[in-house]
Amino acid sequence: MNTQPDPAKVWFVGAGPGDPDLITVKGRDLIAKADAILFAGSLVQAAATQWAPSTCVIKDSKDMTLEQITDWLIEQAGPGKTVIRLQTGDPGLYGALIEMVQRLDAAQIAVEVVPGVSSAFAAMACAVESLTLPEVTQTVILTRVEGRTPMPDGESLQELASHHTTLCLFLSITLLPTIERELKAAGWADDAPVLVVHKASWPDEQQIIRGTLADIRERCRAAKINSQAMIVVSPTLGARQWPTLKKSKLYDAGFTHRFRRAERPTSQE
Ligand code: SAH
């Protein structure tokens, strides 16, 4: 029988968008036996403090550099210890994951990642909206507007928006004038629907703002929303109210798939 403790490892855990109940079961189980947790700012504090044992060292990384963060994780890691870097939403979206992992690799500390519910999904869920709709759009682009971080070639908002798919814009709430300008340049109409959700899934703090490309800036200004917001521009927005809708083939009685045989033959697919 192997009685050796597990080798030193750091877990990167997605805490979800804010509601502590939206962390995965795996993430919560790890927190419940954690020796050390370094969490990324106020958005994930609740999950960390709610599920961790009283003996766990819990620290906020908001004033730390990337080097200080990885040094702290390396210091805490050891055989048999559960050390967690707790991040908002999913760790692989705008989370500096690889920068940290490379430093842990160099220190020969094992790494595992537990995915999380991204704010893009939480924002659409709280507004009862769908990211995709049959024959409207079947594609979602997760992106941001160029700020201090430059966008790679071919990824300007105007180019991405030219596909007229669902666009989820992170880190961009202070850049609404740019969004309006670039989407119009890509052929989106003034009255194209826009959804902004501030603190999606946060009990008592979530705010849902609906508007159009032309007026969303003014609506967000009036609601004093200038941080922690997801912006979604999509031809699917508002579909709940549409009188006619193309039905998803998955639920079409004439469509055979792996788990169900069609009730009647269908000419399509
Ligand atoms: N990894 C995170 C994103 C981190 S970048 C994720 O998967 O969601 C931070 C940006 O995410 C914010 O500027 C905002 O655009 C968005 N964000 C994070 N949490 C949010 C929430 N609860 N509600 C709305 N937007 C949120």
Boltz pocket constraint, residues with backbone or C-beta under 6 A from the ligand:
constraints:
  - pocket:
      binder: B
      contacts: [[A, 17], [A, 18], [A, 43], [A, 87], [A, 88], [A, 89], [A, 90], [A, 91], [A, 92], [A, 93], [A, 94], [A, 95], [A, 116], [A, 117], [A, 118], [A, 119], [A, 120], [A, 122], [A, 123], [A, 169], [A, 170], [A, 171], [A, 172], [A, 197], [A, 198], [A, 199], [A, 200], [A, 201], [A, 202], [A, 227], [A, 228], [A, 229], [A, 230], [A, 231]]
      max_distance: 6.0
